[in-house]
Amino acid sequence: MKEHGGTVQGANDTAKSSTGSGHDGGMDDIRADLKALKDDIGSLVKKLFDENMDLLKNVKEQVVDKAGDAAGIAEDKIKSRPLLALLMAFLVGLLFGGLMRRR
């Protein structure tokens, strides 16, 4: 954007110059400023995305590892007490069935 000293008079001069016979030139300046703003925002979003992608990959790996550990523990518990696991699954099914029926 063009700067005019940062004063109120500078802002007024800018407003006056964008009206009247210089209307098309003012619109071109606005279009150029909007395009520059769009490009700046696009660059910023890409930079933020790239920086956070590494963090997201690390979090994903940790979640997958923890889920694998939990699945292994659950499998061991089911193998050690299969009847208890079957009873728990049945009760959970009854609970969800009852909740779904009410809706």
N, C-alpha and C positions, 0 to 999 in steps of 0.2 A: 504494500500500500504506500501511497505517496504521503510524506509527512510535510506539514506546513508549519513547523515550529511548535506544534503542540498547543497553540493558544486558541482562544475562542475566535479571535479575528481570523486566524488561519483556517479554522473550520468554516467560518462564514464565507471566506474567500473561495474555499473549495465548493461550497454549496452554490454560490453565485456562478462559478465557472462551469458547473455541471448543468446549468439551466440556460434557456435561451438558445442562441445560435450554436453553442458548443454542446448541445444535447447528445448528439451521436458520439462525440469524442468522450463524453462522460460515461456513456453506456459501455463504450469499449474498455475504458479504464475499469469499470465495475466488473465486466466480464473477465478481464485479465486478472483482477484481484481474486475473483471467485475461483478461477481456474488454479491460481497459485495456492489458494487456501485448500482447495480440493486435493491438490498434489501433496501439500504439506501434511494434511490429515491422513492421506493414504500412506505416506512414508512413515508417519508416527505409528499407525495401526500395524503396519508390517513389522516395524522394529519391535513393538511390544509383543506381537505374536511370536516372532522369532525368539525373543528373550524368554518368554514364558513356555515355549514348546519344550525346552530341555527340562524345566521344572515339572511339566505335565508328564513327560516320559518317565521321570524318576518316580513320581507318585503312582503312575500306572504300574510300574514294575513292583513297587512295594505292595500295592493292593493285590496284584496277582500272586505274589509270594505268600502274603498273609492268607488269602483265600485258599491257596493250595495246602498250606499248613492246617487250616481249619477243616478242610475236606479230609485230610489224612487222619486227623484226630477223630472226626465223626465216624469215619470208616472203621477205625480201631474200636471205638465204643460199640458200634453196631455189631461187629464180629464177636466182641466179648460177651454181649448180652442181646442176642437177636430177638428174643420174645419181648423184652422191655422196649426195644426199638420199634417193633411192630405195634405194640400197644400205644406208644407215644404217637406214632404216625396216624393210627386210627383216631385217637382223641383229637389230634390237630385237625384231621379231616372233618370230624363232627363239629368242631368249633367253627371252622370256616364255612361249613355247610349251613350251620345255624345263622351265622352272620349274613350270609348271602341271601338266605330265605327272607330275612326281615326287610330287605330292600326291595 
